[in-house]
Amino acid sequence: MLRLYEHPLSAYAMKVKMALNAKGLPFEALIPDGMSQGKAAGEFVDANFRAEVPTLIDDDVQVFDSTIILEYLEDKWPEPRLLPDAPAERARVRMIEDVMDTQYEPNNWGTMEVTRFRRATGRLADRLVAYGRANIERYQQWLDRQLEGRRWFNGTSFGWGDIAVAPYLNRSAGYGYFPQPGPRLAEWFDRVNREPPVAKVLEQLKQTIAALPDLAALLQAGQIKRQYRDHRLEWMIAGGGISVVQEGIEKGTVRFSRDVS
Ligand SMILES: N[C@@H](CCC(=O)N[C@@H](CS)C(=O)NCC(=O)O)C(=O)O
């Protein structure tokens, strides 16, 4: 059976689980031990030296990165097709996915760093939260425009384009940032969340959020060391939180990406 190293809060992992569900592929979901401290080891790290979820193991095939995993699934199990047929439509969907993975996502991540991990207080916390919120609103307006004349991000039916957006919007909704009612995005959001491959993953997300421990306390106690990487690190600096990065390095609560050994 397919094995997926994942975490229920990871929007990247949610993309893959939604695609696996949409294709009707059974899989075993595993949460890597030691990941939150940057101490993961074993089969997971053997398959992905970056030690990031999602990572898929299919017998002797090891695939990391959510986009590449979706491509692998589509190549190996082409039916039901998740990408649209026309080259221009495929390119459009892939651009939406890239924007969500790299530019939208850090706003969710940064909001969590401040609100759940309490990386900042007072004026700095307010500034960082406002920065994330303003960006999310702007990207949601952009997403709304992408739906002009379309029922789904994928085109005429649910597919890859919708799987690329749904996890991130649901993570934002967890902070109270719902698409504004009325326009296309809000209607799409209700529609996509009722799709069975999506709904199943959202149920797991809901249960995980409801049972979250005090993450800031675990961070302070040295039990969590967070990965600050590329777009996320840039978010923290551009949003005005360079002191958060500096303090995290000094206190050992921030780490950078793992290199190949
Ligand atoms: N580009 C990767 C990004 C994956 C990623 O950043 N995953 C995070 C969780 S959301 C992770 O595993 N970080 C490593 C860690 O926290 O130790 C993808 O699309 O799969």
The ligand as an SDF file (V2000), in Angstrom:
LIG
                    3D

 20 19  0  0  0  0  0  0  0  0999 V2000
    7.6350   22.4640   -1.2480 N   0  0  0  0  0  0  0  0  0  0  0  0
    7.2080   21.4830   -0.2850 C   0  0  0  0  0  0  0  0  0  0  0  0
    7.0070   22.1700    1.0540 C   0  0  0  0  0  0  0  0  0  0  0  0
    6.6830   21.1870    2.1620 C   0  0  0  0  0  0  0  0  0  0  0  0
    6.8140   21.8040    3.5620 C   0  0  0  0  0  0  0  0  0  0  0  0
    7.3370   22.8820    3.7570 O   0  0  0  0  0  0  0  0  0  0  0  0
    6.3390   21.0590    4.5700 N   0  0  0  0  0  0  0  0  0  0  0  0
    6.4830   21.4930    5.9320 C   0  0  0  0  0  0  0  0  0  0  0  0
    5.2100   21.2530    6.7110 C   0  0  0  0  0  0  0  0  0  0  0  0
    3.9030   22.3060    6.1690 S   0  0  0  0  0  0  0  0  0  0  0  0
    7.5510   20.6380    6.6020 C   0  0  0  0  0  0  0  0  0  0  0  0
    7.5110   19.4260    6.5110 O   0  0  0  0  0  0  0  0  0  0  0  0
    8.5280   21.2680    7.2660 N   0  0  0  0  0  0  0  0  0  0  0  0
    9.5830   20.5700    7.9270 C   0  0  0  0  0  0  0  0  0  0  0  0
    9.5530   20.7500    9.3900 C   0  0  0  0  0  0  0  0  0  0  0  0
    8.6980   21.4770    9.9040 O   0  0  0  0  0  0  0  0  0  0  0  0
   10.3940   20.1530   10.0440 O   0  0  0  0  0  0  0  0  0  0  0  0
    5.9440   20.8010   -0.7830 C   0  0  0  0  0  0  0  0  0  0  0  0
    5.2410   21.3630   -1.6430 O   0  0  0  0  0  0  0  0  0  0  0  0
    5.6950   19.6650   -0.3820 O   0  0  0  0  0  0  0  0  0  0  0  0
  1  2  1  0
  2  3  1  0
  2 18  1  0
  3  4  1  0
  4  5  1  0
  5  6  2  0
  5  7  1  0
  7  8  1  0
  8  9  1  0
  8 11  1  0
  9 10  1  0
 11 12  2  0
 11 13  1  0
 13 14  1  0
 14 15  1  0
 15 16  2  0
 15 17  1  0
 18 19  2  0
 18 20  1  0
M  END
$$$$
